[in-house]
Amino acid sequence: MVGTPGVGKTTLCSFLSKKYGHRHVEVGSLVTAGGFYSGYDVKRHAPIADLRKLRREVQRIVRRSESSVILLDGHYAYDLMTDATAFGVFVMRYDPIRLYRRSVRLYDVRKARENCVSEFLGTIAFEARRPRRRVTDTDCTGLSVPRIAARFERCLVGRSFPRTPPIDWTERLSKRSLRRFLRIVETQVLLG
């Protein structure tokens, strides 16, 4: 379960865990609680994950889990599983302008702008893709958690996690929204 910070990964995973009994592993909490970090990013106010140690811990969790579905929840969770052990990657996407408004309530303005730009560019969706990996992009904008959960569960049916093309926000946003986005980008570039 991946997506730009603020799209609702943890909310969705918590719902799926309660409703279907899937194992939910919140990567950020695992990093902090397990000490799987190599330093601290002062600019982002976040620990720098030690991916090698974190991968080993995730593999240990997978081996010991009794659940047939394990939800790895984090914007870089795609990097913690091998293609052989990962059934698929569910990329939660969200209208960048609406994500910006949501992110301003959760993070500082600088982080909100960074999230907006990352979502518009599809950075996480792009990084999650590998030749043999099944990746599904889902536009979650305006959808309730149960509706998004139903879309996720359909991906699991028949063990045929679908591959979908990445979402291109330039095709989906109105001209007005694109102008708003460009103002956010301009501010991000000018203020760094």
Backbone as a printed PyTorch tensor [residue, N CA C, xyz], in Angstrom:
tensor([[[  0.8680,  -1.1600,   0.0000],
         [  0.0000,   0.0000,   0.0000],
         [  0.9120,   1.2180,   0.0000]],

        [[  0.9840,   1.9050,  -1.1140],
         [  1.8740,   3.0580,  -1.2100],
         [  1.1040,   4.2640,  -1.7320]],

        [[  1.7090,   5.4150,  -1.5630],
         [  1.1350,   6.6620,  -2.0480],
         [  1.8140,   7.8270,  -1.3580]],

        [[  1.6070,   8.9910,  -1.9050],
         [  2.1650,  10.2100,  -1.3390],
         [  1.6540,  10.3810,   0.0900]],

        [[  2.4880,  10.8840,   1.0140],
         [  1.9960,  11.1280,   2.3740],
         [  0.7170,  11.9660,   2.3640]],

        [[ -0.2660,  11.5120,   3.1320],
         [ -1.5230,  12.2370,   3.2530],
         [ -2.6630,  11.6910,   2.4130]],

        [[ -2.4120,  10.6600,   1.5730],
         [ -3.4930,  10.1530,   0.7180],
         [ -4.4590,   9.2330,   1.4660]],

        [[ -4.0710,   8.7240,   2.6270],
         [ -4.9720,   7.8770,   3.4100],
         [ -4.5660,   6.4200,   3.5190]],

        [[ -3.2820,   6.1240,   3.3440],
         [ -2.8080,   4.7330,   3.3940],
         [ -3.1070,   4.0740,   4.7370]],

        [[ -2.7530,   4.7450,   5.8060],
         [ -2.9210,   4.1580,   7.1370],
         [ -4.3930,   3.9860,   7.4740]],

        [[ -5.2090,   4.9590,   7.1150],
         [ -6.6550,   4.8570,   7.3510],
         [ -7.2250,   3.6500,   6.6130]],

        [[ -6.8390,   3.4890,   5.3470],
         [ -7.3250,   2.3570,   4.5580],
         [ -6.8310,   1.0370,   5.1340]],

        [[ -5.5590,   0.9590,   5.4610],
         [ -5.0030,  -0.2930,   5.9970],
         [ -5.6510,  -0.6730,   7.3270]],

        [[ -5.9030,   0.3080,   8.1710],
         [ -6.5850,   0.0380,   9.4440],
         [ -7.9760,  -0.5290,   9.1950]],

        [[ -8.6840,   0.0610,   8.2350],
         [-10.0260,  -0.4200,   7.8760],
         [ -9.9600,  -1.8570,   7.3570]],

        [[ -9.0430,  -2.1170,   6.4250],
         [ -8.9000,  -3.4530,   5.8460],
         [ -8.5190,  -4.4800,   6.9070]],

        [[ -7.6710,  -4.0730,   7.8290],
         [ -7.2390,  -4.9620,   8.8960],
         [ -8.4170,  -5.3490,   9.7940]],

        [[ -9.2200,  -4.3670,  10.1620],
         [-10.3700,  -4.6360,  11.0330],
         [-11.4480,  -5.4350,  10.3110]],

        [[-11.7410,  -5.0770,   9.0600],
         [-12.8430,  -5.7170,   8.3420],
         [-12.5020,  -7.1180,   7.8420]],

        [[-11.2770,  -7.3080,   7.3330],
         [-10.9310,  -8.5800,   6.6990],
         [ -9.8690,  -9.3780,   7.4570]],

        [[ -9.3100,  -8.8170,   8.4920],
         [ -8.3000,  -9.5300,   9.2710],
         [ -6.9160,  -9.5420,   8.6460]],

        [[ -6.6810,  -8.6780,   7.6560],
         [ -5.3480,  -8.5920,   7.0500],
         [ -4.3570,  -8.0510,   8.0810]],

        [[ -3.1350,  -8.4990,   7.9760],
         [ -2.0660,  -7.9990,   8.8590],
         [ -1.6270,  -6.6270,   8.3510]],

        [[ -1.5930,  -5.6340,   9.2240],
         [ -1.2190,  -4.2650,   8.8650],
         [  0.1270,  -3.9400,   9.5010]],

        [[  1.1020,  -3.6000,   8.6770],
         [  2.4210,  -3.2090,   9.1390],
         [  2.6660,  -1.7810,   8.6710]],

        [[  2.6500,  -0.8570,   9.6040],
         [  2.9090,   0.5430,   9.2770],
         [  4.4250,   0.7450,   9.2780]],

        [[  4.9850,   0.9760,   8.1010],
         [  6.4360,   1.0180,   7.9180],
         [  7.0830,   2.1160,   8.7640]],

        [[  6.5090,   3.3050,   8.7790],
         [  7.0920,   4.4130,   9.5570],
         [  7.2040,   4.0770,  11.0330]],

        [[  6.1790,   3.4560,  11.5980],
         [  6.2050,   3.0530,  13.0090],
         [  7.2270,   1.9550,  13.2420]],

        [[  7.3290,   1.0370,  12.2750],
         [  8.3030,  -0.0490,  12.3740],
         [  9.7260,   0.5080,  12.4010]],

        [[  9.9920,   1.4890,  11.5530],
         [ 11.3140,   2.1210,  11.5020],
         [ 11.6640,   2.7150,  12.8630]],

        [[ 10.7350,   3.4830,  13.4110],
         [ 10.9850,   4.1730,  14.6790],
         [ 11.0740,   3.1950,  15.8540]],

        [[ 10.0720,   2.3250,  15.9800],
         [ 10.0190,   1.4040,  17.1130],
         [ 11.1630,   0.3910,  17.0960]],

        [[ 11.5310,  -0.0670,  15.9010],
         [ 12.5760,  -1.0850,  15.7940],
         [ 13.9790,  -0.5300,  15.6640]],

        [[ 14.0820,   0.7910,  15.5710],
         [ 15.3980,   1.4030,  15.4120],
         [ 16.0240,   1.1250,  14.0560]],

        [[ 15.1930,   0.9350,  13.0260],
         [ 15.6940,   0.6240,  11.6860],
         [ 15.9540,   1.9040,  10.8960]],

        [[ 16.8020,   2.7330,  11.4480],
         [ 17.1620,   3.9820,  10.7650],
         [ 18.6470,   4.2460,  10.9400]],

        [[ 19.1860,   5.0170,   9.9960],
         [ 20.6250,   5.2720,   9.9970],
         [ 20.9580,   6.7250,  10.3270]],

        [[ 19.9500,   7.5390,  10.4870],
         [ 20.1700,   8.9440,  10.7990],
         [ 18.8390,   9.6650,  10.8570]],

        [[ 18.9180,  10.9910,  10.8480],
         [ 17.7130,  11.8030,  10.9490],
         [ 17.7730,  12.9200,   9.9200]],

        [[ 16.6950,  13.0770,   9.1410],
         [ 16.5950,  14.1340,   8.1420],
         [ 15.9600,  15.3490,   8.8150]],

        [[ 16.7930,  16.3190,   9.1340],
         [ 16.3290,  17.5130,   9.8420],
         [ 15.3330,  18.2920,   9.0020]],

        [[ 15.5750,  18.3670,   7.7070],
         [ 14.6960,  19.1190,   6.8070],
         [ 13.2810,  18.5390,   6.7810]],

        [[ 13.1660,  17.2170,   6.7840],
         [ 11.8580,  16.5660,   6.7070],
         [ 11.3350,  16.1270,   8.0820]],

        [[ 12.1250,  16.3310,   9.1050],
         [ 11.7410,  15.9360,  10.4710],
         [ 11.3630,  14.4580,  10.5290]],

        [[ 12.2390,  13.6220,   9.9800],
         [ 11.9370,  12.1950,   9.9130],
         [ 13.2270,  11.3790,   9.9640]],

        [[ 13.1340,  10.1740,  10.5500],
         [ 14.3030,   9.2920,  10.5310],
         [ 14.5960,   8.8200,   9.1090]],

        [[ 15.8560,   8.5490,   8.8250],
         [ 16.2690,   8.0070,   7.5240],
         [ 16.3140,   6.4910,   7.6710]],

        [[ 15.3990,   5.8210,   6.9800],
         [ 15.2720,   4.3740,   7.1160],
         [ 16.5190,   3.6630,   6.6060]],

        [[ 16.9390,   2.6480,   7.3480],
         [ 17.9990,   1.7540,   6.9080],
         [ 17.3010,   0.6240,   6.1550]],

        [[ 17.2220,   0.7520,   4.8460],
         [ 16.4220,  -0.1730,   4.0390],
         [ 16.8950,  -1.6140,   4.1350]],

        [[ 18.1870,  -1.8190,   4.2490],
         [ 18.6960,  -3.1940,   4.3450],
         [ 18.1690,  -3.8790,   5.6080]],

        [[ 18.2950,  -3.2270,   6.7550],
         [ 17.7850,  -3.7940,   8.0140],
         [ 16.2650,  -3.9150,   7.9850]],

        [[ 15.6160,  -2.9130,   7.4140],
         [ 14.1580,  -2.9090,   7.3500],
         [ 13.6450,  -4.0450,   6.4650]],

        [[ 14.3090,  -4.3000,   5.3410],
         [ 13.9170,  -5.4200,   4.4700],
         [ 14.0060,  -6.7530,   5.2120]],

        [[ 15.0940,  -6.9300,   5.9590],
         [ 15.2480,  -8.1760,   6.7320],
         [ 14.1210,  -8.3230,   7.7490]],

        [[ 13.7550,  -7.2310,   8.4070],
         [ 12.6850,  -7.2810,   9.4000],
         [ 11.3380,  -7.5720,   8.7340]],

        [[ 11.0770,  -6.9730,   7.6030],
         [  9.8280,  -7.2280,   6.8870],
         [  9.7670,  -8.6910,   6.4510]],

        [[ 10.8600,  -9.2330,   5.9520],
         [ 10.8840, -10.6440,   5.5600],
         [ 10.6180, -11.5500,   6.7680]],

        [[ 11.1600, -11.1720,   7.9200],
         [ 10.9060, -11.9330,   9.1530],
         [  9.4180, -11.8900,   9.5050]],

        [[  8.8130, -10.7220,   9.3950],
         [  7.3780, -10.5690,   9.6850],
         [  6.5500, -11.4090,   8.7300]],

        [[  6.9140, -11.4010,   7.4540],
         [  6.1810, -12.1740,   6.4520],
         [  6.2670, -13.6670,   6.7690]],

        [[  7.4520, -14.1430,   7.0920],
         [  7.6310, -15.5780,   7.4000],
         [  6.7980, -15.9970,   8.6110]],

        [[  6.7040, -15.1510,   9.6060],
         [  6.0230, -15.5040,  10.8580],
         [  4.5240, -15.1950,  10.8640]],

        [[  4.0550, -14.4820,   9.8880],
         [  2.6540, -14.0590,   9.8930],
         [  1.7110, -15.2100,   9.5610]],

        [[  0.5950, -15.2420,  10.2480],
         [ -0.4350, -16.2340,   9.9700],
         [ -1.4440, -15.7020,   8.9630]],

        [[ -1.4030, -14.4190,   8.6860],
         [ -2.3260, -13.8090,   7.7330],
         [ -1.8630, -14.0720,   6.3050]],

        [[ -2.8060, -14.3490,   5.4140],
         [ -2.4450, -14.5790,   4.0160],
         [ -2.2170, -13.2680,   3.2720]],

        [[ -2.7240, -12.1530,   3.8430],
         [ -2.5310, -10.8370,   3.2390],
         [ -1.8480,  -9.9360,   4.2690]],

        [[ -0.6970,  -9.4120,   3.8860],
         [  0.0400,  -8.4850,   4.7420],
         [  0.0820,  -7.1460,   4.0280]],

        [[ -0.4260,  -6.1310,   4.6950],
         [ -0.4690,  -4.7810,   4.1340],
         [  0.7310,  -4.0000,   4.6490]],

        [[  1.6890,  -3.7460,   3.7650],
         [  2.8180,  -2.8840,   4.1190],
         [  2.3930,  -1.4610,   3.7720]],

        [[  2.3080,  -0.6240,   4.7720],
         [  1.7710,   0.7210,   4.6390],
         [  2.9050,   1.7290,   4.7710]],

        [[  3.2700,   2.3600,   3.6660],
         [  4.3030,   3.3810,   3.6920],
         [  4.6230,   3.8380,   2.2860]],

        [[  5.0570,   5.0790,   2.1510],
         [  5.2650,   5.6010,   0.7970],
         [  6.4080,   4.9170,   0.0550]],

        [[  7.2830,   4.1860,   0.7540],
         [  8.3460,   3.4260,   0.0700],
         [  8.2320,   1.9230,   0.3570]],

        [[  7.0540,   1.4720,   0.7470],
         [  6.8510,   0.0500,   1.0610],
         [  7.1780,  -0.8540,  -0.1210]],

        [[  7.0110,  -0.3520,  -1.3420],
         [  7.3170,  -1.1360,  -2.5520],
         [  8.7730,  -1.5680,  -2.5820]],

        [[  9.6160,  -0.8710,  -1.8550],
         [ 11.0510,  -1.1450,  -1.8680],
         [ 11.4550,  -2.1840,  -0.8160]],

        [[ 10.4930,  -2.6860,  -0.0550],
         [ 10.8130,  -3.5890,   1.0460],
         [ 10.5150,  -5.0520,   0.7500]],

        [[  9.8580,  -5.3150,  -0.3710],
         [  9.5060,  -6.6810,  -0.7330],
         [ 10.1720,  -7.0420,  -2.0570]],

        [[ 10.4700,  -8.2970,  -2.2040],
         [ 10.9680,  -8.7610,  -3.5010],
         [  9.7640,  -8.9880,  -4.4150]],

        [[  9.9880,  -8.9970,  -5.7000],
         [  8.8970,  -9.2500,  -6.6390],
         [  8.2890, -10.6320,  -6.4100]],

        [[  9.0880, -11.5710,  -5.9140],
         [  8.5900, -12.9250,  -5.6750],
         [  7.6480, -12.9850,  -4.4800]],

        [[  7.8640, -12.1580,  -3.4710],
         [  7.0290, -12.2130,  -2.2690],
         [  5.8980, -11.1990,  -2.2830]],

        [[  5.9750, -10.1890,  -3.1230],
         [  4.9110,  -9.1800,  -3.1840],
         [  3.8850,  -9.5880,  -4.2310]],

        [[  2.6370,  -9.6890,  -3.8130],
         [  1.5700, -10.0480,  -4.7440],
         [  1.2630,  -8.8880,  -5.6720]],

        [[  1.3140,  -7.6940,  -5.1480],
         [  1.0510,  -6.5180,  -5.9550],
         [  1.2380,  -5.2520,  -5.1490]],

        [[  1.2760,  -4.1280,  -5.8540],
         [  1.4300,  -2.8270,  -5.2090],
         [  0.1890,  -2.0020,  -5.5410]],

        [[ -0.5100,  -1.5840,  -4.5030],
         [ -1.7020,  -0.7570,  -4.6380],
         [ -1.2770,   0.6770,  -4.3780]],

        [[ -1.2630,   1.4920,  -5.4430],
         [ -0.8220,   2.8850,  -5.3260],
         [ -2.0490,   3.7640,  -5.1720]],

        [[ -2.1550,   4.4030,  -4.0240],
         [ -3.2560,   5.3240,  -3.7740],
         [ -2.8700,   6.6930,  -4.3350]],

        [[ -3.6860,   7.1930,  -5.2510],
         [ -3.4480,   8.5000,  -5.8570],
         [ -4.5470,   9.4540,  -5.4060]],

        [[ -4.2500,  10.7520,  -5.4090],
         [ -5.2080,  11.7390,  -4.9120],
         [ -4.9900,  13.0470,  -5.6540]],

        [[ -6.0750,  13.6810,  -6.0610],
         [ -5.9890,  14.9630,  -6.7650],
         [ -4.9790,  15.8580,  -6.0430]],

        [[ -3.9260,  16.3210,  -6.7340],
         [ -2.8490,  17.0710,  -6.0790],
         [ -3.3080,  18.3450,  -5.3580]],

        [[ -4.2710,  19.0500,  -5.9110],
         [ -4.7470,  20.2780,  -5.2680],
         [ -5.4860,  19.9420,  -3.9800]],

        [[ -6.3400,  18.9360,  -4.0460],
         [ -7.0580,  18.5140,  -2.8280],
         [ -6.0980,  17.9080,  -1.8160]],

        [[ -5.0690,  17.2070,  -2.3030],
         [ -4.0480,  16.6710,  -1.4010],
         [ -3.3050,  17.8030,  -0.7050]],

        [[ -3.0220,  18.8690,  -1.4340],
         [ -2.3500,  20.0300,  -0.8390],
         [ -3.1940,  20.5810,   0.3060]],

        [[ -4.4830,  20.7650,   0.0530],
         [ -5.3730,  21.2880,   1.1140],
         [ -5.3990,  20.3550,   2.3170]],

        [[ -5.4400,  19.0610,   2.0700],
         [ -5.4400,  18.0790,   3.1580],
         [ -4.0980,  18.0930,   3.8900]],

        [[ -3.0010,  18.1550,   3.1300],
         [ -1.6610,  18.1030,   3.7150],
         [ -1.3470,  19.3160,   4.5790]],

        [[ -1.8970,  20.4760,   4.2290],
         [ -1.6520,  21.6900,   5.0290],
         [ -2.1730,  21.4950,   6.4500]],

        [[ -3.2360,  20.6890,   6.5900],
         [ -3.7720,  20.4090,   7.9360],
         [ -2.9010,  19.4030,   8.6950]],

        [[ -2.1780,  18.5560,   7.9590],
         [ -1.3830,  17.4950,   8.5900],
         [  0.0850,  17.8560,   8.7840]],

        [[  0.6290,  18.6610,   7.8640],
         [  2.0600,  18.9640,   7.8470],
         [  2.2500,  20.4710,   7.7340]],

        [[  3.5140,  20.8920,   7.7600],
         [  3.7730,  22.3120,   7.5150],
         [  3.5920,  22.6000,   6.0180]],

        [[  3.5030,  23.8820,   5.6640],
         [  3.2090,  24.2900,   4.2880],
         [  4.2630,  23.7660,   3.3160]],

        [[  5.5050,  23.7760,   3.7190],
         [  6.5840,  23.2980,   2.8350],
         [  6.3920,  21.8190,   2.4810]],

        [[  6.0820,  21.0080,   3.4990],
         [  5.8450,  19.5720,   3.2770],
         [  4.5850,  19.3630,   2.4320]],

        [[  3.5650,  20.1830,   2.6560],
         [  2.3320,  20.0850,   1.8720],
         [  2.6110,  20.3710,   0.3940]],

        [[  3.4330,  21.3760,   0.1290],
         [  3.7950,  21.6880,  -1.2680],
         [  4.5910,  20.5400,  -1.8730]],

        [[  5.5270,  20.0060,  -1.1130],
         [  6.3450,  18.8850,  -1.5940],
         [  5.4510,  17.6890,  -1.9410]],

        [[  4.4760,  17.3940,  -1.0800],
         [  3.5550,  16.2840,  -1.3370],
         [  2.7350,  16.5320,  -2.5990]],

        [[  2.2620,  17.7650,  -2.7680],
         [  1.4530,  18.1280,  -3.9380],
         [  2.2440,  17.9190,  -5.2290]],

        [[  3.4650,  18.3970,  -5.2470],
         [  4.3080,  18.2670,  -6.4420],
         [  4.6220,  16.7900,  -6.7060]],

        [[  4.9510,  16.0530,  -5.6530],
         [  5.2560,  14.6260,  -5.7990],
         [  4.0580,  13.8660,  -6.3640]],

        [[  2.8700,  14.1750,  -5.8670],
         [  1.6660,  13.4990,  -6.3550],
         [  1.3950,  13.8460,  -7.8100]],

        [[  1.5280,  15.1170,  -8.1600],
         [  1.2850,  15.5320,  -9.5380],
         [  2.2230,  14.8030, -10.4990]],

        [[  3.4860,  14.7060, -10.1170],
         [  4.4820,  14.0580, -10.9680],
         [  4.3640,  12.5280, -10.9490]],

        [[  3.6680,  11.9950,  -9.9600],
         [  3.5260,  10.5370,  -9.8560],
         [  4.8130,   9.8600,  -9.4350]],

        [[  5.5850,  10.5260,  -8.6040],
         [  6.8990,  10.0280,  -8.1950],
         [  6.8250,   8.6270,  -7.5970]],

        [[  5.9300,   8.4240,  -6.6410],
         [  5.8580,   7.1270,  -5.9620],
         [  5.3220,   6.0530,  -6.9070]],

        [[  4.3180,   6.4050,  -7.7080],
         [  3.7790,   5.4440,  -8.6780],
         [  4.8590,   5.0200,  -9.6710]],

        [[  5.6840,   5.9560, -10.0910],
         [  6.7750,   5.6550, -11.0220],
         [  7.8060,   4.7450, -10.3600]],

        [[  8.2050,   5.0870,  -9.1370],
         [  9.2320,   4.3020,  -8.4440],
         [  8.7570,   2.8920,  -8.1070]],

        [[  7.4560,   2.7180,  -7.9250],
         [  6.9160,   1.4010,  -7.5660],
         [  6.9360,   0.4180,  -8.7370]],

        [[  7.0390,   0.9450,  -9.9380],
         [  6.9460,   0.0890, -11.1240],
         [  8.2750,  -0.5820, -11.4520]],

        [[  8.1790,  -1.8880, -11.6950],
         [  9.3020,  -2.6900, -12.1800],
         [  8.7410,  -3.6220, -13.2290]],

        [[  9.5730,  -4.1570, -14.1180],
         [  9.0560,  -4.9670, -15.2340],
         [  8.0960,  -6.0970, -14.8560]],

        [[  8.3780,  -6.8700, -13.8300],
         [  7.5220,  -8.0180, -13.5160],
         [  6.5730,  -7.7490, -12.3550]],

        [[  6.5140,  -6.5480, -11.8750],
         [  5.6880,  -6.2360, -10.7080],
         [  4.2950,  -5.7800, -11.1390]],

        [[  3.3110,  -6.2670, -10.4330],
         [  1.9280,  -5.8560, -10.6750],
         [  1.6360,  -4.6120,  -9.8290]],

        [[  1.3370,  -3.5180, -10.5230],
         [  1.0700,  -2.2410,  -9.8530],
         [ -0.2760,  -1.7090, -10.3280]],

        [[ -1.1160,  -1.3460,  -9.3720],
         [ -2.4280,  -0.7820,  -9.6660],
         [ -2.4930,   0.6340,  -9.1140]],

        [[ -2.6810,   1.6100,  -9.9910],
         [ -2.9200,   2.9960,  -9.5820],
         [ -4.4230,   3.1720,  -9.3840]],

        [[ -4.8190,   3.7620,  -8.2680],
         [ -6.2350,   3.9940,  -7.9880],
         [ -6.4390,   5.4390,  -7.5580]],

        [[ -7.2980,   6.1540,  -8.2790],
         [ -7.6450,   7.5210,  -7.9090],
         [ -8.6260,   7.4450,  -6.7460]],

        [[ -8.1900,   7.8500,  -5.5790],
         [ -8.9950,   7.7690,  -4.3560],
         [ -9.7020,   9.0870,  -4.0380]],

        [[ -9.5400,  10.0800,  -4.8910],
         [-10.1220,  11.3940,  -4.6500],
         [-11.6330,  11.2820,  -4.4880]],

        [[-12.1200,  11.7610,  -3.3560],
         [-13.5590,  11.8070,  -3.1080],
         [-14.2060,  10.4750,  -2.7910]],

        [[-13.4360,   9.4020,  -2.7150],
         [-14.0080,   8.0930,  -2.4140],
         [-13.9830,   7.8340,  -0.9120]],

        [[-14.9950,   7.1360,  -0.4310],
         [-15.0300,   6.7470,   0.9790],
         [-14.0370,   5.6050,   1.1990]],

        [[-13.6400,   5.4190,   2.4350],
         [-12.7150,   4.3280,   2.7670],
         [-13.3090,   2.9720,   2.3720]],

        [[-14.5990,   2.6960,   2.6520],
         [-15.1480,   1.4010,   2.2110],
         [-15.1000,   1.2020,   0.6910]],

        [[-15.2880,   2.2530,  -0.0900],
         [-15.2170,   2.1080,  -1.5540],
         [-13.7900,   1.8140,  -2.0120]],

        [[-12.8170,   2.4840,  -1.3950],
         [-11.4250,   2.2120,  -1.7520],
         [-11.0620,   0.7840,  -1.3320]],

        [[-11.5370,   0.3830,  -0.1530],
         [-11.2780,  -0.9820,   0.3350],
         [-11.8610,  -2.0110,  -0.6240]],

        [[-13.0530,  -1.7450,  -1.1430],
         [-13.6720,  -2.6770,  -2.1000],
         [-12.8260,  -2.7790,  -3.3620]],

        [[-12.2740,  -1.6620,  -3.8140],
         [-11.3960,  -1.6960,  -5.0020],
         [-10.1520,  -2.5330,  -4.7170]],

        [[ -9.5860,  -2.3610,  -3.5180],
         [ -8.4090,  -3.1430,  -3.1470],
         [ -8.7550,  -4.6320,  -3.1100]],

        [[ -9.8480,  -4.9710,  -2.4610],
         [-10.2330,  -6.3800,  -2.3290],
         [-10.4710,  -7.0220,  -3.6920]],

        [[-11.0080,  -6.2570,  -4.6550],
         [-11.2000,  -6.7970,  -6.0090],
         [ -9.8580,  -7.1500,  -6.6490]],

        [[ -8.8130,  -6.4330,  -6.2740],
         [ -7.4750,  -6.7490,  -6.8060],
         [ -7.0000,  -8.1200,  -6.3280]],

        [[ -7.4820,  -8.5500,  -5.1640],
         [ -7.0400,  -9.8220,  -4.5940],
         [ -7.8210, -11.0240,  -5.1350]],

        [[ -9.0030, -10.7750,  -5.6740],
         [ -9.8680, -11.8560,  -6.1460],
         [ -9.1960, -12.5880,  -7.3010]],

        [[ -9.1860, -13.8980,  -7.2160],
         [ -8.6500, -14.7210,  -8.3020],
         [ -7.1400, -14.6290,  -8.4510]],

        [[ -6.5120, -14.0180,  -7.4730],
         [ -5.0460, -13.8870,  -7.4920],
         [ -4.5480, -13.2670,  -8.8030]],

        [[ -5.2750, -12.2640,  -9.2840],
         [ -4.8690, -11.6110, -10.5320],
         [ -4.7770, -10.1010, -10.3350]],

        [[ -3.8980,  -9.6910,  -9.4670],
         [ -3.7130,  -8.2690,  -9.1790],
         [ -3.4500,  -7.5460, -10.4970]],

        [[ -4.3310,  -6.6070, -10.8780],
         [ -4.2080,  -6.0040, -12.2080],
         [ -3.0730,  -4.9890, -12.3190]],

        [[ -2.5110,  -4.9200, -13.5020],
         [ -1.5500,  -3.8600, -13.8180],
         [ -2.3390,  -2.7520, -14.4940]],

        [[ -2.2150,  -1.5380, -13.9830],
         [ -2.9110,  -0.4110, -14.6050],
         [ -1.8780,   0.6420, -14.9940]],

        [[ -2.2050,   1.4550, -15.9860],
         [ -1.2770,   2.5360, -16.3390],
         [ -1.2630,   3.5840, -15.2400]],

        [[ -0.1550,   4.3040, -15.1130],
         [ -0.1100,   5.3570, -14.0950],
         [ -1.1130,   6.4600, -14.4130]],

        [[ -1.5870,   7.1040, -13.3810],
         [ -2.5150,   8.2220, -13.5390],
         [ -1.7310,   9.4530, -13.9830]],

        [[ -2.2500,  10.1300, -14.9830],
         [ -1.6390,  11.3610, -15.4830],
         [ -2.5620,  12.5160, -15.1120]],

        [[ -2.1530,  13.2960, -14.1110],
         [ -3.0050,  14.3840, -13.6350],
         [ -3.1750,  15.4850, -14.6760]],

        [[ -2.2620,  15.6130, -15.6280],
         [ -2.4320,  16.6590, -16.6550],
         [ -3.6710,  16.3790, -17.5040]],

        [[ -4.0630,  15.1050, -17.6000],
         [ -5.2530,  14.7410, -18.3640],
         [ -6.5230,  14.8320, -17.5280]],

        [[ -6.3970,  14.7890, -16.2170],
         [ -7.5700,  14.7100, -15.3390],
         [ -7.9690,  16.0400, -14.7070]],

        [[ -7.0090,  16.9510, -14.5380],
         [ -7.3130,  18.2090, -13.8540],
         [ -7.8390,  19.2580, -14.8260]],

        [[ -8.7140,  20.0960, -14.3230],
         [ -9.2290,  21.2030, -15.1290],
         [ -8.1260,  22.2440, -15.3140]],

        [[ -8.3330,  23.1560, -16.2570],
         [ -7.3480,  24.2280, -16.4650],
         [ -7.1880,  25.0550, -15.2020]],

        [[ -8.2740,  25.2900, -14.5080],
         [ -8.2260,  26.0700, -13.2640],
         [ -7.3520,  25.3590, -12.2090]],

        [[ -7.5590,  24.0570, -12.0630],
         [ -6.7560,  23.2820, -11.1090],
         [ -5.2850,  23.2540, -11.5100]],

        [[ -5.0210,  23.1400, -12.8060],
         [ -3.6300,  23.1550, -13.2670],
         [ -2.9640,  24.4930, -12.9470]],

        [[ -3.7020,  25.5940, -13.1120],
         [ -3.1450,  26.9080, -12.7620],
         [ -2.8510,  26.9830, -11.2700]],

        [[ -3.7370,  26.4610, -10.4410],
         [ -3.4910,  26.4230,  -8.9820],
         [ -2.2370,  25.6140,  -8.6770]],

        [[ -2.1360,  24.4690,  -9.3290],
         [ -0.9680,  23.6210,  -9.1120],
         [  0.3160,  24.3600,  -9.4860]],

        [[  0.3090,  25.0390, -10.6180],
         [  1.5060,  25.7650, -11.0650],
         [  1.8850,  26.8700, -10.0800]],

        [[  0.9150,  27.4920,  -9.4380],
         [  1.2300,  28.4900,  -8.4000],
         [  1.9140,  27.8270,  -7.2010]],

        [[  1.4510,  26.6430,  -6.8540],
         [  2.0750,  25.9030,  -5.7440],
         [  3.5080,  25.5280,  -6.1090]],

        [[  3.7020,  25.0480,  -7.3360],
         [  5.0420,  24.6860,  -7.8010],
         [  5.9500,  25.9100,  -7.7940]],

        [[  5.4500,  27.0260,  -8.2910],
         [  6.2400,  28.2590,  -8.3260],
         [  6.6930,  28.6510,  -6.9140]],

        [[  5.7830,  28.5610,  -5.9620],
         [  6.1220,  28.8650,  -4.5780],
         [  7.1700,  27.8930,  -4.0460]],

        [[  7.0000,  26.6090,  -4.3750],
         [  7.9550,  25.5870,  -3.9230],
         [  9.3510,  25.8790,  -4.4700]],

        [[  9.4210,  26.2520,  -5.7370],
         [ 10.7170,  26.5330,  -6.3800],
         [ 11.3370,  27.7880,  -5.7940]],

        [[ 10.5380,  28.8340,  -5.6180],
         [ 11.0680,  30.1020,  -5.1150],
         [ 11.5030,  30.0280,  -3.6550]],

        [[ 10.7340,  29.3010,  -2.8380],
         [ 11.0310,  29.2290,  -1.4140],
         [ 11.8730,  28.0210,  -1.0480]],

        [[ 11.9450,  27.0590,  -1.9850],
         [ 12.7680,  25.8570,  -1.7900],
         [ 12.3670,  25.1030,  -0.6080]]])
